Amino acid sequence: MTSLTPFAAEITTDFATDFAAVFAAEQKSAEVTDWAARVGWLVGLALFIALVYWLMREGWKWRGTLQGDLPELPVVPSEPGAARLSMSGRYHGSTTAGQWLDRIVAHGLGTRSRVELTLTDAGLDVVRPAAADFFVPRAQLREARLDKGIAGKVLTEGGLLVVTWEHGDKLIDSGFRSDHAAEHNEWVDTLNHMIDKSSYVDNSGQSDKSNDTEGAR
């Protein structure tokens, strides 16, 4: 086999060098293009997330505006009485009674947080370290039950303590979950017993007033 002449060998070498240089340049260009595409994709994703967050925030503010007629929340009285029950857990939000997705956000009721619940003869004291506290007077308590969801939060069946109470002209469901879910049944029984007793006292008082009126006639 004949060997290449020096001139042919030089041409071959130059061609191989040029080809390698072109290939390396194309590979580098592809890498730069890939990085540019990745950066563009990340920027687009960040803008999309920011847009979703802004829309959610504006929706939250709009809902709060619509609920502006909700009165200020009651505060705990100076002498609430001895504690009947206490519970540590989480507050999962409040909704219009019977409508578990119609979240109430006015006065901070839409903010999920840790919670310390205390039930006294005066009512239900709701203390939230990361949000506004509020108090439900005994006369405004309407019902307690076990449920599995509220304000878009879904738990296991019976994993949520829901307290229905009246505020202004609105019935509200507020959802709580104890750190020890076994406590829920006792809370439901005690709250409903208090509510039934309060209703009996109110009805008795109205009956007495009616009898006094009839007697005056």
C-alpha positions, 0 to 999 in steps of 0.5 A: 500500500502506497503511503501518502505524499507529504502534501496529501498528508498535510491536506488530510491533517488540515481537514481533520483539524478543521472538522474537529474544530467545527464539530467542537464549535457546533457542540458548544453552540448546542450547549449554549442553546440548551442553557438559554432554553432552560433559563427561558423555561425557568423564567416563564415558570416563575412568571406563571407562578407569580401570576397565579399567586397574584390572582389568588391574592386578589381573589382573597381580597375581593372575597374579604370585601364582599364579607365586609358587612360581617361584624367584628369578632367578639373578644373573651370576657374578663371573667370567662369562668373555669375551663370545661375542656381545652385542646391544642391543634389546628384551625382549618378555617371557617365557611358559611354553615353547610357550605364547606367551600364558601370560605369566610376570610373577613377578620382573619377567619380564613387564615389557617393556624395553630390553635388553643381551644378553651371551652368555659361556661361563657363560651368558646375561646379560640386563641391563635398564635399566628392570627387573630384570636376570637371568642364565641359566646355560649348564646351564639353556639348552635351545633357541634359535629364531626366532619371530614372537610372544610374550606377546601381542606379534606381529612379522614372521616370524622377527623374534624371538629366543626362548630356552628355558631351565629355571628350577626345574621350569619351562621358560620362553620369553623373547623378544628383538628385536635393533636389528639383526635380521640378528644373530638367526641368529648368536645361534640358531646359537651358542646351540644349539651351546653347548646341544648341547655342554653336553648332550654334556659332561653325558651324557659325565660321566654315562656316565663315572660309570656306567662307574666304578660298573660297574667298582667292582662 
